[in-house]
Amino acid sequence: MALSLSNNRNALYWAIAAVLGVAALVEILVPGFSAEPDLTLIFLAAVASVLALNRQLPLQNVLSTAVITAFIGSVAHGLSARMDIAMPFGPLTFGTNAGWKIFNAVPCTLPLIWIIAVFNSRGVGRMILRPWRKTRNYGFILIGVTAVLTLVFDLALEPFAAHVKHFWLWHPTRMQLNWHGASPLNFIGWLVVTLLILAFITPTLIKKQPGSSGGLDFHPVALWFGALLIFAVGAGTASLWSAVIVDVIFALIVAVFCWRGARW
């Protein structure tokens, strides 16, 4: 029975991955299509992220962590969208391309983006840290690496979401320095909120059953790099070459560390 359930999960994951691959090709080759395929792509990526984590943990654990991640990330973005608060990311306005709004506050894509970013960044972090998985402070190091990788994910996401897909619009702040409209406050906010999310979900993500938990799992790695590829290509279609260069540099650096971890 357990083997059958595992096979079913694998089949469902790869079916979704195939659809994601086709949708990603459309995203890359036809950058001007309507918002509905974008929302479908984000939804499928979130489902694939949940299924990938479900390969290691019970579904109830994965779903509870997904709800917590989506809730905290959405509340934080909802506060930033209120001009009288504009914290913790800075002042922004959500566009209609981001999807219908939950409680007239945040678009439906935001909770899914947080799940994709945090879940797959943690999976990449586990791959990178395989040589140190038996060390005493592994859990804390994984939290830190996950937060940094989530920050890199957002660094690649911002030009794509704001200037290519028009999911949101950044408003000027007193800070002269910005990354395609996003102020440094946004990235500090992503780092802090990610650490807050991980503080809540990490106990649920600890594998309680006996057995090795350090096996190779390329599913979140593929999703994380696939997202960066879409962001980079999308930025290229909008001639945002600084974003493309930064995306490629970070992708190569992370790929080297993942390769090292996979060989261990």
PABAZA-494272 format. One record per residue (C-alpha): residue number from 1; residue in three letters; x, y, z. Coordinates in steps of 0.001 Angstrom, whole numbers, always signed. Example, Ala and Ser with C-alpha at 12.3 -4.5 7.8 and 13.67 -1.06 7.14 Angstrom:
BEGIN
<pt seq="1" type="ALA" u="+12300" v="-4500" w="+7800"/>
<pt seq="2" type="SER" u="+13670" v="-1060" w="+7140"/>
end
This chain:
BEGIN
<pt seq="1" type="MET" u="+0" v="+0" w="+0"/>
<pt seq="2" type="ALA" u="+2818" v="+2424" w="+940"/>
<pt seq="3" type="LEU" u="+4628" v="+1641" w="-2296"/>
<pt seq="4" type="SER" u="+1426" v="+2212" w="-4273"/>
<pt seq="5" type="LEU" u="+860" v="+5599" w="-2624"/>
<pt seq="6" type="SER" u="+4460" v="+6562" w="-3300"/>
<pt seq="7" type="ASN" u="+4135" v="+5566" w="-6948"/>
<pt seq="8" type="ASN" u="+908" v="+7546" w="-7250"/>
<pt seq="9" type="ARG" u="+2581" v="+10633" w="-5777"/>
<pt seq="10" type="ASN" u="+5516" v="+10247" w="-8144"/>
<pt seq="11" type="ALA" u="+3215" v="+9846" w="-11142"/>
<pt seq="12" type="LEU" u="+1176" v="+12900" w="-10132"/>
<pt seq="13" type="TYR" u="+4330" v="+14941" w="-9548"/>
<pt seq="14" type="TRP" u="+5815" v="+14087" w="-12930"/>
<pt seq="15" type="ALA" u="+2498" v="+14722" w="-14672"/>
<pt seq="16" type="ILE" u="+2384" v="+18200" w="-13134"/>
<pt seq="17" type="ALA" u="+6082" v="+18687" w="-13912"/>
<pt seq="18" type="ALA" u="+5389" v="+17878" w="-17579"/>
<pt seq="19" type="VAL" u="+2570" v="+20442" w="-17685"/>
<pt seq="20" type="LEU" u="+4835" v="+22944" w="-15932"/>
<pt seq="21" type="GLY" u="+7539" v="+22354" w="-18520"/>
<pt seq="22" type="VAL" u="+5150" v="+23005" w="-21403"/>
<pt seq="23" type="ALA" u="+3724" v="+26085" w="-19663"/>
<pt seq="24" type="ALA" u="+7236" v="+27367" w="-18984"/>
<pt seq="25" type="LEU" u="+8128" v="+26994" w="-22667"/>
<pt seq="26" type="VAL" u="+5027" v="+28980" w="-23590"/>
<pt seq="27" type="GLU" u="+5999" v="+31571" w="-20984"/>
<pt seq="28" type="ILE" u="+9454" v="+31858" w="-22536"/>
<pt seq="29" type="LEU" u="+8482" v="+31718" w="-26213"/>
<pt seq="30" type="VAL" u="+5239" v="+33736" w="-26019"/>
<pt seq="31" type="PRO" u="+5877" v="+36407" w="-23368"/>
<pt seq="32" type="GLY" u="+2763" v="+38448" w="-24164"/>
<pt seq="33" type="PHE" u="+4" v="+35943" w="-23449"/>
<pt seq="34" type="SER" u="-2861" v="+36690" w="-21043"/>
<pt seq="35" type="ALA" u="-2785" v="+36457" w="-17261"/>
<pt seq="36" type="GLU" u="-4749" v="+33198" w="-16915"/>
<pt seq="37" type="PRO" u="-1881" v="+30890" w="-18004"/>
<pt seq="38" type="ASP" u="+399" v="+32775" w="-15604"/>
<pt seq="39" type="LEU" u="-1937" v="+32027" w="-12703"/>
<pt seq="40" type="THR" u="-2215" v="+28390" w="-13772"/>
<pt seq="41" type="LEU" u="+1574" v="+28095" w="-13955"/>
<pt seq="42" type="ILE" u="+1961" v="+29530" w="-10443"/>
<pt seq="43" type="PHE" u="-759" v="+27237" w="-9081"/>
<pt seq="44" type="LEU" u="+828" v="+24139" w="-10628"/>
<pt seq="45" type="ALA" u="+4268" v="+25129" w="-9349"/>
<pt seq="46" type="ALA" u="+2837" v="+25451" w="-5828"/>
<pt seq="47" type="VAL" u="+1154" v="+22035" w="-6094"/>
<pt seq="48" type="ALA" u="+4400" v="+20506" w="-7370"/>
<pt seq="49" type="SER" u="+6258" v="+22096" w="-4445"/>
<pt seq="50" type="VAL" u="+3828" v="+20520" w="-1980"/>
<pt seq="51" type="LEU" u="+4068" v="+17118" w="-3686"/>
<pt seq="52" type="ALA" u="+7873" v="+17272" w="-3671"/>
<pt seq="53" type="LEU" u="+7915" v="+17856" w="+88"/>
<pt seq="54" type="ASN" u="+5267" v="+15163" w="+555"/>
<pt seq="55" type="ARG" u="+7842" v="+12656" w="-714"/>
<pt seq="56" type="GLN" u="+9667" v="+13161" w="+2591"/>
<pt seq="57" type="LEU" u="+6930" v="+14048" w="+5072"/>
<pt seq="58" type="PRO" u="+3281" v="+13131" w="+5772"/>
<pt seq="59" type="LEU" u="+736" v="+15136" w="+3810"/>
<pt seq="60" type="GLN" u="-797" v="+16689" w="+6939"/>
<pt seq="61" type="ASN" u="+2612" v="+18093" w="+7913"/>
<pt seq="62" type="VAL" u="+3180" v="+19489" w="+4444"/>
<pt seq="63" type="LEU" u="-278" v="+21060" w="+4208"/>
<pt seq="64" type="SER" u="+10" v="+22682" w="+7647"/>
<pt seq="65" type="THR" u="+3384" v="+24200" w="+6746"/>
<pt seq="66" type="ALA" u="+1948" v="+25398" w="+3421"/>
<pt seq="67" type="VAL" u="-947" v="+27134" w="+5213"/>
<pt seq="68" type="ILE" u="+1391" v="+28801" w="+7723"/>
<pt seq="69" type="THR" u="+3796" v="+29914" w="+4973"/>
<pt seq="70" type="ALA" u="+998" v="+31294" w="+2814"/>
<pt seq="71" type="PHE" u="-694" v="+33058" w="+5744"/>
<pt seq="72" type="ILE" u="+2381" v="+34823" w="+7138"/>
<pt seq="73" type="GLY" u="+3645" v="+35853" w="+3697"/>
<pt seq="74" type="SER" u="+223" v="+37131" w="+2636"/>
<pt seq="75" type="VAL" u="-345" v="+39128" w="+5820"/>
<pt seq="76" type="ALA" u="+3084" v="+40737" w="+5471"/>
<pt seq="77" type="HIS" u="+2396" v="+41727" w="+1859"/>
<pt seq="78" type="GLY" u="-1076" v="+42943" w="+2778"/>
<pt seq="79" type="LEU" u="+427" v="+45322" w="+5341"/>
<pt seq="80" type="SER" u="+2865" v="+46673" w="+2740"/>
<pt seq="81" type="ALA" u="-2" v="+47311" w="+319"/>
<pt seq="82" type="ARG" u="-1611" v="+49624" w="+2886"/>
<pt seq="83" type="MET" u="-110" v="+53039" w="+2267"/>
<pt seq="84" type="ASP" u="-447" v="+54052" w="+5932"/>
<pt seq="85" type="ILE" u="+1751" v="+51087" w="+6964"/>
<pt seq="86" type="ALA" u="+3873" v="+50042" w="+3946"/>
<pt seq="87" type="MET" u="+5817" v="+47576" w="+6067"/>
<pt seq="88" type="PRO" u="+7737" v="+45287" w="+5971"/>
<pt seq="89" type="PHE" u="+8452" v="+45424" w="+2206"/>
<pt seq="90" type="GLY" u="+7776" v="+49048" w="+1348"/>
<pt seq="91" type="PRO" u="+4854" v="+50738" w="-457"/>
<pt seq="92" type="LEU" u="+3372" v="+48840" w="-3374"/>
<pt seq="93" type="THR" u="+109" v="+48422" w="-5271"/>
<pt seq="94" type="PHE" u="-1054" v="+45096" w="-6666"/>
<pt seq="95" type="GLY" u="-2121" v="+44950" w="-10306"/>
<pt seq="96" type="THR" u="-4998" v="+43016" w="-11811"/>
<pt seq="97" type="ASN" u="-2599" v="+40608" w="-13552"/>
<pt seq="98" type="ALA" u="-1724" v="+39122" w="-10155"/>
<pt seq="99" type="GLY" u="-5197" v="+37593" w="-9875"/>
<pt seq="100" type="TRP" u="-8310" v="+38156" w="-7812"/>
<pt seq="101" type="LYS" u="-7731" v="+39522" w="-4333"/>
<pt seq="102" type="ILE" u="-8263" v="+37639" w="-1090"/>
<pt seq="103" type="PHE" u="-10367" v="+39758" w="+1313"/>
<pt seq="104" type="ASN" u="-9747" v="+42615" w="-1140"/>
<pt seq="105" type="ALA" u="-6197" v="+42809" w="+192"/>
<pt seq="106" type="VAL" u="-3659" v="+40512" w="-1501"/>
<pt seq="107" type="PRO" u="-3856" v="+38691" w="-4853"/>
<pt seq="108" type="CYS" u="-4386" v="+34940" w="-4840"/>
<pt seq="109" type="THR" u="-937" v="+34401" w="-6361"/>
<pt seq="110" type="LEU" u="+937" v="+35792" w="-3334"/>
<pt seq="111" type="PRO" u="+320" v="+32840" w="-979"/>
<pt seq="112" type="LEU" u="+1345" v="+30449" w="-3766"/>
<pt seq="113" type="ILE" u="+4516" v="+32406" w="-4546"/>
<pt seq="114" type="TRP" u="+5541" v="+32211" w="-886"/>
<pt seq="115" type="ILE" u="+5020" v="+28439" w="-869"/>
<pt seq="116" type="ILE" u="+7072" v="+28052" w="-4055"/>
<pt seq="117" type="ALA" u="+9870" v="+30294" w="-2797"/>
<pt seq="118" type="VAL" u="+10232" v="+28894" w="+733"/>
<pt seq="119" type="PHE" u="+9612" v="+25196" w="+48"/>
<pt seq="120" type="ASN" u="+11969" v="+24948" w="-2913"/>
<pt seq="121" type="SER" u="+14633" v="+27187" w="-1380"/>
<pt seq="122" type="ARG" u="+14662" v="+24812" w="+1588"/>
<pt seq="123" type="GLY" u="+15002" v="+21857" w="-797"/>
<pt seq="124" type="VAL" u="+17958" v="+23518" w="-2528"/>
<pt seq="125" type="GLY" u="+19443" v="+24292" w="+876"/>
<pt seq="126" type="ARG" u="+19187" v="+20621" w="+1875"/>
<pt seq="127" type="MET" u="+21019" v="+19657" w="-1303"/>
<pt seq="128" type="ILE" u="+23791" v="+22182" w="-667"/>
<pt seq="129" type="LEU" u="+24190" v="+21148" w="+2977"/>
<pt seq="130" type="ARG" u="+24277" v="+17378" w="+2471"/>
<pt seq="131" type="PRO" u="+27965" v="+17233" w="+3539"/>
<pt seq="132" type="TRP" u="+27020" v="+18814" w="+6882"/>
<pt seq="133" type="ARG" u="+23661" v="+17144" w="+7547"/>
<pt seq="134" type="LYS" u="+24992" v="+15242" w="+10578"/>
<pt seq="135" type="THR" u="+26590" v="+18230" w="+12258"/>
<pt seq="136" type="ARG" u="+25187" v="+19569" w="+15510"/>
<pt seq="137" type="ASN" u="+23987" v="+22935" w="+14157"/>
<pt seq="138" type="TYR" u="+22655" v="+21638" w="+10846"/>
<pt seq="139" type="GLY" u="+19087" v="+22783" w="+11528"/>
<pt seq="140" type="PHE" u="+20079" v="+26380" w="+12234"/>
<pt seq="141" type="ILE" u="+22421" v="+26471" w="+9247"/>
<pt seq="142" type="LEU" u="+19625" v="+25144" w="+7012"/>
<pt seq="143" type="ILE" u="+17310" v="+27907" w="+8231"/>
<pt seq="144" type="GLY" u="+19931" v="+30520" w="+7361"/>
<pt seq="145" type="VAL" u="+20703" v="+29055" w="+3936"/>
<pt seq="146" type="THR" u="+16981" v="+28731" w="+3157"/>
<pt seq="147" type="ALA" u="+16429" v="+32394" w="+4043"/>
<pt seq="148" type="VAL" u="+19295" v="+33478" w="+1784"/>
<pt seq="149" type="LEU" u="+18066" v="+31333" w="-1117"/>
<pt seq="150" type="THR" u="+14550" v="+32717" w="-692"/>
<pt seq="151" type="LEU" u="+16062" v="+36190" w="-846"/>
<pt seq="152" type="VAL" u="+17849" v="+35262" w="-4098"/>
<pt seq="153" type="PHE" u="+14532" v="+33939" w="-5420"/>
<pt seq="154" type="ASP" u="+12879" v="+37289" w="-4691"/>
<pt seq="155" type="LEU" u="+15812" v="+39190" w="-6197"/>
<pt seq="156" type="ALA" u="+15148" v="+37350" w="-9472"/>
<pt seq="157" type="LEU" u="+11367" v="+37611" w="-9095"/>
<pt seq="158" type="GLU" u="+11044" v="+41380" w="-8588"/>
<pt seq="159" type="PRO" u="+11990" v="+42660" w="-12091"/>
<pt seq="160" type="PHE" u="+9936" v="+39899" w="-13704"/>
<pt seq="161" type="ALA" u="+6837" v="+40417" w="-11542"/>
<pt seq="162" type="ALA" u="+6893" v="+44228" w="-11547"/>
<pt seq="163" type="HIS" u="+8050" v="+45078" w="-15079"/>
<pt seq="164" type="VAL" u="+7266" v="+42028" w="-17216"/>
<pt seq="165" type="LYS" u="+4025" v="+40693" w="-15734"/>
<pt seq="166" type="HIS" u="+2920" v="+43856" w="-13883"/>
<pt seq="167" type="PHE" u="+1820" v="+41883" w="-10829"/>
<pt seq="168" type="TRP" u="+2615" v="+44858" w="-8634"/>
<pt seq="169" type="LEU" u="+3892" v="+48422" w="-8796"/>
<pt seq="170" type="TRP" u="+6467" v="+49843" w="-6406"/>
<pt seq="171" type="HIS" u="+6007" v="+53386" w="-5136"/>
<pt seq="172" type="PRO" u="+9016" v="+55694" w="-4659"/>
<pt seq="173" type="THR" u="+10606" v="+55920" w="-1223"/>
<pt seq="174" type="ARG" u="+13216" v="+58203" w="+283"/>
<pt seq="175" type="MET" u="+15858" v="+55606" w="-494"/>
<pt seq="176" type="GLN" u="+17590" v="+56440" w="-3774"/>
<pt seq="177" type="LEU" u="+18956" v="+52923" w="-4125"/>
<pt seq="178" type="ASN" u="+16518" v="+50375" w="-5595"/>
<pt seq="179" type="TRP" u="+16444" v="+47158" w="-7606"/>
<pt seq="180" type="HIS" u="+14125" v="+47764" w="-10559"/>
<pt seq="181" type="GLY" u="+11793" v="+49729" w="-8327"/>
<pt seq="182" type="ALA" u="+12098" v="+47601" w="-5182"/>
<pt seq="183" type="SER" u="+13890" v="+49358" w="-2341"/>
<pt seq="184" type="PRO" u="+16377" v="+47588" w="-28"/>
<pt seq="185" type="LEU" u="+13559" v="+47523" w="+2535"/>
<pt seq="186" type="ASN" u="+11798" v="+44907" w="+389"/>
<pt seq="187" type="PHE" u="+14697" v="+42477" w="+577"/>
<pt seq="188" type="ILE" u="+15225" v="+43048" w="+4281"/>
<pt seq="189" type="GLY" u="+11503" v="+42359" w="+4690"/>
<pt seq="190" type="TRP" u="+11723" v="+39125" w="+2693"/>
<pt seq="191" type="LEU" u="+14642" v="+37958" w="+4820"/>
<pt seq="192" type="VAL" u="+12881" v="+38745" w="+8113"/>
<pt seq="193" type="VAL" u="+9521" v="+37286" w="+7058"/>
<pt seq="194" type="THR" u="+11190" v="+34131" w="+5730"/>
<pt seq="195" type="LEU" u="+13001" v="+33638" w="+9043"/>
<pt seq="196" type="LEU" u="+9690" v="+34136" w="+10854"/>
<pt seq="197" type="ILE" u="+8005" v="+31549" w="+8636"/>
<pt seq="198" type="LEU" u="+10835" v="+29062" w="+9160"/>
<pt seq="199" type="ALA" u="+10654" v="+29571" w="+12927"/>
<pt seq="200" type="PHE" u="+7033" v="+28386" w="+12811"/>
<pt seq="201" type="ILE" u="+7269" v="+25578" w="+10248"/>
<pt seq="202" type="THR" u="+10665" v="+23994" w="+10969"/>
<pt seq="203" type="PRO" u="+9431" v="+21815" w="+13889"/>
<pt seq="204" type="THR" u="+6783" v="+20354" w="+11561"/>
<pt seq="205" type="LEU" u="+9362" v="+19719" w="+8848"/>
<pt seq="206" type="ILE" u="+11578" v="+17554" w="+11062"/>
<pt seq="207" type="LYS" u="+11279" v="+13939" w="+10004"/>
<pt seq="208" type="LYS" u="+10119" v="+11908" w="+13010"/>
<pt seq="209" type="GLN" u="+10346" v="+8427" w="+11464"/>
<pt seq="210" type="PRO" u="+13653" v="+6543" w="+11669"/>
<pt seq="211" type="GLY" u="+15779" v="+6332" w="+8571"/>
<pt seq="212" type="SER" u="+17999" v="+8546" w="+6488"/>
<pt seq="213" type="SER" u="+16633" v="+11943" w="+5470"/>
<pt seq="214" type="GLY" u="+19692" v="+13060" w="+3553"/>
<pt seq="215" type="GLY" u="+18975" v="+11331" w="+239"/>
<pt seq="216" type="LEU" u="+19154" v="+13125" w="-3060"/>
<pt seq="217" type="ASP" u="+15965" v="+14967" w="-4007"/>
<pt seq="218" type="PHE" u="+16202" v="+16945" w="-7219"/>
<pt seq="219" type="HIS" u="+12522" v="+17942" w="-7364"/>
<pt seq="220" type="PRO" u="+12791" v="+21240" w="-5427"/>
<pt seq="221" type="VAL" u="+16122" v="+21951" w="-7121"/>
<pt seq="222" type="ALA" u="+14490" v="+21631" w="-10544"/>
<pt seq="223" type="LEU" u="+11588" v="+23872" w="-9513"/>
<pt seq="224" type="TRP" u="+13874" v="+26535" w="-8007"/>
<pt seq="225" type="PHE" u="+16162" v="+26701" w="-11048"/>
<pt seq="226" type="GLY" u="+13193" v="+26490" w="-13403"/>
<pt seq="227" type="ALA" u="+11680" v="+29556" w="-11757"/>
<pt seq="228" type="LEU" u="+14965" v="+31478" w="-12061"/>
<pt seq="229" type="LEU" u="+15165" v="+30505" w="-15741"/>
<pt seq="230" type="ILE" u="+11684" v="+31913" w="-16403"/>
<pt seq="231" type="PHE" u="+12505" v="+35089" w="-14484"/>
<pt seq="232" type="ALA" u="+15762" v="+35578" w="-16409"/>
<pt seq="233" type="VAL" u="+14224" v="+34947" w="-19829"/>
<pt seq="234" type="GLY" u="+11265" v="+37202" w="-19006"/>
<pt seq="235" type="ALA" u="+13628" v="+39953" w="-17901"/>
<pt seq="236" type="GLY" u="+15549" v="+39500" w="-21149"/>
<pt seq="237" type="THR" u="+12416" v="+40000" w="-23239"/>
<pt seq="238" type="ALA" u="+11949" v="+43338" w="-21455"/>
<pt seq="239" type="SER" u="+15636" v="+44266" w="-21976"/>
<pt seq="240" type="LEU" u="+16283" v="+44223" w="-18223"/>
<pt seq="241" type="TRP" u="+19816" v="+43003" w="-18789"/>
<pt seq="242" type="SER" u="+21133" v="+43800" w="-15315"/>
<pt seq="243" type="ALA" u="+18467" v="+41466" w="-13907"/>
<pt seq="244" type="VAL" u="+19405" v="+38751" w="-16408"/>
<pt seq="245" type="ILE" u="+23091" v="+39005" w="-15487"/>
<pt seq="246" type="VAL" u="+22387" v="+38863" w="-11755"/>
<pt seq="247" type="ASP" u="+20023" v="+35896" w="-12212"/>
<pt seq="248" type="VAL" u="+22619" v="+33966" w="-14200"/>
<pt seq="249" type="ILE" u="+25410" v="+34720" w="-11720"/>
<pt seq="250" type="PHE" u="+23386" v="+33579" w="-8709"/>
<pt seq="251" type="ALA" u="+22107" v="+30521" w="-10576"/>
<pt seq="252" type="LEU" u="+25669" v="+29468" w="-11430"/>
<pt seq="253" type="ILE" u="+26891" v="+29983" w="-7859"/>
<pt seq="254" type="VAL" u="+24017" v="+27979" w="-6382"/>
<pt seq="255" type="ALA" u="+24437" v="+25288" w="-9070"/>
<pt seq="256" type="VAL" u="+28086" v="+24788" w="-8078"/>
<pt seq="257" type="PHE" u="+27145" v="+24312" w="-4424"/>
<pt seq="258" type="CYS" u="+24276" v="+21966" w="-5364"/>
<pt seq="259" type="TRP" u="+26627" v="+19921" w="-7554"/>
<pt seq="260" type="ARG" u="+29073" v="+19659" w="-4648"/>
<pt seq="261" type="GLY" u="+26314" v="+18554" w="-2290"/>
<pt seq="262" type="ALA" u="+24927" v="+16017" w="-4761"/>
<pt seq="263" type="ARG" u="+28364" v="+14413" w="-5179"/>
<pt seq="264" type="TRP" u="+28839" v="+13953" w="-1421"/>
end
